[in-house]
């Protein structure tokens, strides 16, 4: 199956896309729009295999533009908040044939594209147009028909510790992943999701947009995450679920706890969490506040998002675990590439039709990342006796304190149990004697107080002495990446910590 064929799942008159203060778009309109935009792109000169960079605000046009471009060509969505120098880097790296921007946009991608001689095309929205409808030009031409191995989406890795790597994803990768996710969540045409994830990131594009479309379900495409407006919009849209990263859930949890009846009245079928580990304490509080299951999943760009997921059903979700295999194969390997038995900790590795064929123009990364057909995720984990995967840390984030290896995730989960702690991220800080020592950045809960000594004393009751943070920094807000994930690597430098 191809991406364009995913859109055939919805009944013609069924709603596909909604947005605040806009007429809704049904599946018949969505399919026609995707075909129209593909024809316009062909008229503008795009041929099979060409890339179109998309720099649009979060919302319905971003969603439908992704679907339209990916259905026939290759979509390269970029963060609208980048600076001109960043755009120049990404455009040089991706070499798109055109850049799509909003009508009248003064985004710095224009200047970067002009420097590189890449045409910039505006997405024009007619007055009163249904959510997601726009035009690029007046002409149309015949479009290519991709095959399962055709590139459909291209994204960069985060590049926290090195130059970002280019991750091409095929039609087959995306269709497979959308099917895996919709099956895990038991999506039906009756489901309506509120998207709060940025649509330049794999999480929103695949877990929300593509998975919903694959089952003829619908999505409300918001302008982005806004904790203050979430409850009212969710109620007005009568959503059945939403997906987010832990920092989003924590912000929404505060609102839900202050508005308990409103939160329960949403009658959500489930809440999904992915892209970073959800602290068990937050998991439990979310279940209590919203009165629905919390489905934690494990995903990454190279896997077209999802690799494992907690299943739906009473008693089937395990806090602190990212679930069971959901179609792609998952194993635990040692450093030499040997398979480890259940219960033994090692590197999480995956293989399946959702996994990228390899990084672009990067043979060294491909050699180190693939072992006997398995992709090495860089995450450390272990399967428990029931086959649930528990992540114990990111290999590059493991703190090496004078030879003692500490998982920052373990320390996070302990500190989150303190009733004064709202958010925490544990990270490595330079140390002259030990090489690295442990630091933790903490945001205190509203109205709560705690000293560094009190936090350390609490940790000492639950952690070995060598795992207790040497330094604790109290912040109003912890620095986050573009998708809302807390950033461990480089945090010590940002905060001026270390010897």
Order of alpha helices (4+ residues) and beta strands (2+ residues): alpha-beta-beta-alpha-beta-alpha-beta-alpha-beta-alpha-beta-beta-beta-alpha-beta-alpha-beta-alpha-beta-alpha-alpha-beta-alpha-beta-beta-beta-beta-beta-alpha-beta-beta-beta-beta-beta-alpha-beta-beta-alpha-beta-alpha
